Amino acid sequence: MSVITYRQALRDTLRAEMVRDENVLVIGEEIGVFEGSYKITEGLLKEFGPRRVKDTPIAEEGFVGAAIGAAMLGLRPVVELMTINFSLIAIDQIINHAAKIYGMFGGQTSVPLVIRTPGGGGQQLGATHSQNIELFYSFIPGLKVMAPSTPAEASSMLRAAIRDDDPVLFLENLGLYNSKGEVPEDYAEPQNDNVATIGRAAVTREGSDITLIGYSRMAMVAGQVAEKLADEGISVEVVDLRSLRPLDRQTFVDSVKKTGAAVICEDDWLTYGIGAEIAASIQEGAFDYLDAPVRRVAMAEVPMPYAKPLETAALPSVESITTAIKETLSAVGKRVG
């Protein structure tokens, strides 16, 4: 195994897929000469040339629409949006075209399109550049929404997204780009067939006292919480959703049936959030097994502050999730540290 950053896993896997399949191309703002705002496309223009690495104007609706047309004609475009916030400029193309063409055309044409986009707070980028609005897209039939939390997941899930025949929104939290993790030695080989199963959650840590559910950055934070609480004798089972549409309800419902309690953490607003859908699914699938109400920990329901202390306070943290877990366990009479 090799230890690399999340950023490197994305870059190397994208390159490997471009080597493997000449129909894969990348499109976006400043991804060529500038090599991308986050350096995911570093070196690709030099290696593959302007035919397959397309710098675009600042016109998200236009180049996402162009990518949809290219996908319909047999190419496999990978669009990079600077942030998920800018996807709002192209939301009509994504929701009313990419997601619906296969159904509206009776399956005569597919849209093998990947839209890679970072999001999330914690970087002091202000309210309009720090959102997690994946709920908009997770709501839409016809789209697939993926949210990897580790370098290994970023690699296998990006590979799966590029090879899939449906449009995929691929979420990359800004707070994960410099995080490190193990990947297989051959992760960057074009012939690598380590492809994730889209729509499959993972139990990343076994436990018996309570289930902690998260995705993207929150799945990583959930692991930190579980490790911290293990020192206090609390056994936390961690479920990483990985995919938001399709959503693997069975995995987290089965986990809650085992532990009898659940806390959900997300980097989004609480009201109408992904966590609400998970809580409803647990109520439907594991109600008789619950020893306490499902708890949710989410971002403060405010536009993200710019000031660092306020921004930090607005985001869910190891401390706030730990408190929710201990309060839940105390309510059912389980010993806490």
N, C-alpha and C positions, 0 to 999 in steps of 0.2 A: 504494500500500500504506500501511496505517496501522500504527503500533507501539503495542500495548496489552499489558496484563497477561493472564495465563492466567485470573485471576479475572474480569476484565471480559469476556473472550471467552465464558466460560460464562454469565455473567449476561445479556449482550446476546443471545446465541443462544437461551437459554431464553425470554426475553421475545418474541423474534421468532417462535418456534414457537407460543407461546400466542396471539399476534396472528393467525398464519396459520390455526390450527386450534382452534376453540372446544372441541374434545374434550380438549385438553391441559390438565391441571391439575397442581398441585404439592401434595405432602403431606409433612409432617414436623414435627419438634419445633422450635418457635421460629422457623419460617420466615416467619411472617406479621408480627406486631407487632414482633418483635425483628429481623426481616429476615435471619435465618439466622446461625448461629455464625460463618460465614466470609463473610457478606454477599453470597452468590451470588443470593439472592432479594430483594435490596434494591429497594424500590419496587414490587414486584409486587402486594402486598396492596392498596396504594392504587390501582393501575391496574386490577386485575382483580377485586377484591373477594373476600369470604370464600367465595363459591361455588366459586371456582377456586384459591384459596390456602388450604389447610387446615392450621391449627395442630392438633397432636395431643397427647395425653398422652404421657408417657414410657412407651411400651408398643409396642416395635418389632414384636413378633409380631402385635399387634392391627392396627396401621395398615398394615403390609405385607400382611397378609391382606385387609384392606379394599381395598387398591389392586389386589390380584389379582382380587378380585370385580368391581371397577369396570372393569378391563381386559377381563374376560370379557364384559362387557355393552356394550362398544364405546367406552369412554373410553380415554384415553392418559395414565395417571398417571405423573408423575415424582416418585419418592420420594427425599427427602434423608435419609440417615442421618448423624448427627453424625460418626461414624467407622466404618470397616469393622469395628472391634472390636465395635461394638454390633450388627452384623449377626448375630452369634452368637445373640442373643436371638430372631431371626427365621429362623434357619437352616432350621427345618422348613418354614416357609412358602415359602422361596426354593427349596430343593432338592426337597422332596416335593410341592410344589404348582405353583409358577410354572413350574418346569422340565419338569414331567411332564404337565400338563393337556392340551396339544395332542396328545400321543401317546396318552394314556389315553382321550381323547374321540374318537379316530379322526379328528382334524383338524376336528371340528365347531365348535370354538371355539379362538381363539388368545389369547395373553396379551401384548398390546403394552404392556409395563411397563418403565420405566427406573428402576433404583436407583442414584442418584448417591451416592458415598461417598468421603471422603478417608481416607488412611492414611499409614503411614510414620513413621520416626523423625526425630530431629534437632531436635525442638521442645521437649524436656524435658517430655514429658507422661507419662512413666513406662511401665512394662512393659505394662500392660493397655490403653494408649491409643496405642501406637506400632508396631503390628504391620502387616505386609503378609501377609494370609492369603488372597490371591486364588487361591492354589493350590486351596483348598477348592472354589471355584466353577468354576475352569478345568477341574476334573476331571469336571464334571457335564454329560452330554449334555442338550440342551434349553435350556441357558443360553448366551448370548453374553457374552463378557467383553472389554471394551475398556479400553485404558490409554494415552491420549494424552500426549504429552510437550511439546508446544508450544501456544501460543495458537491458531494456525491449525488444528492437529489437534483441539484441544479443541472448537473451533467446528464444524468439518465433521463430526466424529465424534459429537458430541452431537446434531446435526441428524439424522444417520443413525440413531442409536439411537432417537430419539423417533419417527421415521417407520417404524421396523422393526416387524414384526408379532410378533416373538419377545421374550421377556424378556431384558433386557440389564443386566448389572452394569457400571457406568461408574466406573472408578477414577480418583481425583484425588489425587496425592501432595501432602501438605501443603507440602512444600518447593518446589512449583511455582507456588503461587497468586500470588506476587508476581513471578515471572519474566516477562520481556517478549519479544515477538516480533512479526514482521510478519503481518498478516492482510489479505485483500482489502478494498478500500474499502466494498464492499457486504455485508460479512460479517453485519451485523446487520439486513439487510432481510428482511422476512417472505417475500418472493418468491424469496429466494436458494435456488438449487438446487445449491449446492456441497456435495454430500453424499458423505462418504467411503464407500469400498467396505469393508464390514465383512469382516474376515478377510484383509486385504492388508497385508503388511509393506512397509517402504520402505527403500531404500538412500539414506541421507541424506548420505553422503559417499563418493565413489569412492576406492578405494585398491588397492594391489597387493601389499603385504607380508603383511598379516594382516587377518582379519575380526573386528570387535568388535561384539558383539550385546547389546542392552539393550532395556528398555522403561520407559515412564513416566520417573521422575526419572533412572534410570540411562541412558536414551537421551540425555538432555541432558548428563550427565556424560561419556558416551562421546564426544560431540562435542568436549568440552573436552580430553579425552585425545588425540584424533586431531589437534586443532589444536596442542597442545603438542608432540607427537611429530613433527609435520611440520617443526618448526623444527630437529629433530635428524636429518632426512633419512629418517624412517620413515613409510611410506605406509600409513595405516590406513583400511580400508573400514568404515563404520559402518552397521549394520542396526538400524533401529527396528522392533520387532515390532508395535507399535500394538495388535494384537489377540492375546489369549491363547487364546480359543476363539471362532471357529475360528482355528487356528494356521497361518500361511502358511509351511510348511516349505520350499517350493520356493525362495523368495527367498533365505533364508539358506544353504541347501544350495548353490545356484548360486554365491553369493558365496564360500563356502569352497572350492569347486572352482576358483575363479579364483585365490585367494590361497594356498591350501595350509595355512592355519593359522587357528585360531579361539580367541578368549577371550570368555567369556560373563560379563556382570556383572548382578547383581540385588540388589534391596534386601530380599531375603528370606533365610531360612536355607538353607544349602547342601544339607542332606540332604533328599531327596525334592522338591527345589524345581523351579521352572519351568526353571532351567538344566539340570537333569538330563534333562528331556524334550528340550530343544534338543540337548544333547550326544548323546543316543541317536539323534535324528533325523539328526544329522550323521554319526554312525557308520554308519547304515543307508544314507544317500544319498550320502556323499562319502568313504567310508573310503579308497578307492584314491588319493584326491587329497591326503590329509593327510600333511604332512611332520613333524608332531609331535602328541602327544596334545592333545585339547581341554582348555583350562584354564577353571576357573570361579572367579569372585571374588564372594563373597556376604557377608552380614552374619554376625557372630560368633554362634555357636549358644548364645545366652544370652537370658534375658528382658532386654529393653532397659533398661540402667541409666538412672537419673535424672540422676546427676552428669554435667555437660556433657563433661568430658574423657573419661570412660568411654563416654558415648553416642557421641561422635565417633569414638573408637577402635573401637567395635563396628560402625560402618557402613563399607561399601566407599567408597573415595575415589579421587580422581584419582591419588594416589601408589600405592595398592595395585594399581590396574588397570594403571598404567604399568609397575610392576615385573613383573606377570604377563606383559605383552606382551613386555618385553625378555628375560625368561627363556625364553619360548617361542621367540622368534626366535634367541636365542643357541644353543638346543638344536639348531637345524637349520642352524647355521652362517651365518645371515643377519647382516649387519653391523648393529650397534646403536650409537647415539651414545655 
